[in-house]
Amino acid sequence: MGLLGLGGLTPFISLDFQNSIIGYSTQSTNIEKHLIIDGDKKESIVKDTKEKYSAILGWNFTIDEINLINDNKNIEGSLIYQLGGGNSFSKDQKIIENLNGIILLYVKSWEPPTMDFLDTLELLVENREIIKIEILPLGLAKEFYKNREEDLDVWRQRVGKIKSNKVWIIDYATK
């Protein structure tokens, strides 16, 4: 029996005396060169690609909606709160009093800022523990939260009246 057409297979014989079997191994006959590890080289650590905030707030979003948006946009926050909507102004005020650091605030881009929203934004700005407030106007979920430029212009114009270096309008393309 010749070894032609075996495609690099190595013949072997089983030493099982009850059932002698002649077969072929798929193991390589080439000697492998193993990876040489250089102890002088340092490992590089890939930074987590998630954006992280002290708190993520959703103006008139449910907590479930906020979590869905966070997953979609690869964003994390230590705290997650709903503002506006069914909340009373005093409840929003209590939430805001305990915030600090960099805050992300989701808003519905097609809904222009109301007076209630602007009053709440003023509370955020007045909180000295908050360093920065990033407002992210979002489009519809079925459109993957993509906003329209006209909607962003309305948000920029109305929020710009607050005149605070803490407040930033973030375009969808940047997140």
TAHUPE-V227028 format. One record per backbone hydrogen bond with DSSP energy under -1.0 kcal/mol. NH is the residue of the N-H (numbers start at 1). CO is the residue of the C=O. If there is no record, write none. Layout:
nh=NH co=CO
nh=NH co=CO
This chain:
nh=10 co=25
nh=12 co=23
nh=14 co=21
nh=23 co=12
nh=25 co=10
nh=41 co=38
nh=51 co=74
nh=53 co=76
nh=54 co=102
nh=55 co=102
nh=56 co=79
nh=57 co=104
nh=58 co=81
nh=59 co=106
nh=60 co=83
nh=66 co=62
nh=67 co=63
nh=68 co=64
nh=69 co=65
nh=70 co=66
nh=71 co=67
nh=72 co=68
nh=73 co=69
nh=75 co=70
nh=76 co=51
nh=78 co=53
nh=81 co=56
nh=83 co=58
nh=87 co=84
nh=92 co=88
nh=93 co=89
nh=94 co=90
nh=95 co=91
nh=96 co=92
nh=97 co=93
nh=98 co=95
nh=99 co=96
nh=101 co=129
nh=103 co=132
nh=104 co=55
nh=105 co=134
nh=106 co=57
nh=107 co=136
nh=109 co=138
nh=111 co=108
nh=118 co=114
nh=119 co=115
nh=120 co=116
nh=121 co=117
nh=122 co=118
nh=123 co=119
nh=124 co=120
nh=125 co=121
nh=126 co=122
nh=127 co=123
nh=130 co=127
nh=131 co=101
nh=132 co=101
nh=133 co=166
nh=134 co=103
nh=135 co=168
nh=136 co=105
nh=138 co=107
nh=139 co=145
nh=143 co=140
nh=144 co=141
nh=145 co=140
nh=146 co=143
nh=152 co=148
nh=153 co=149
nh=154 co=150
nh=155 co=151
nh=156 co=152
nh=157 co=153
nh=158 co=154
nh=159 co=155
nh=160 co=156
nh=162 co=159
nh=168 co=133
nh=170 co=135
nh=174 co=171
nh=175 co=172
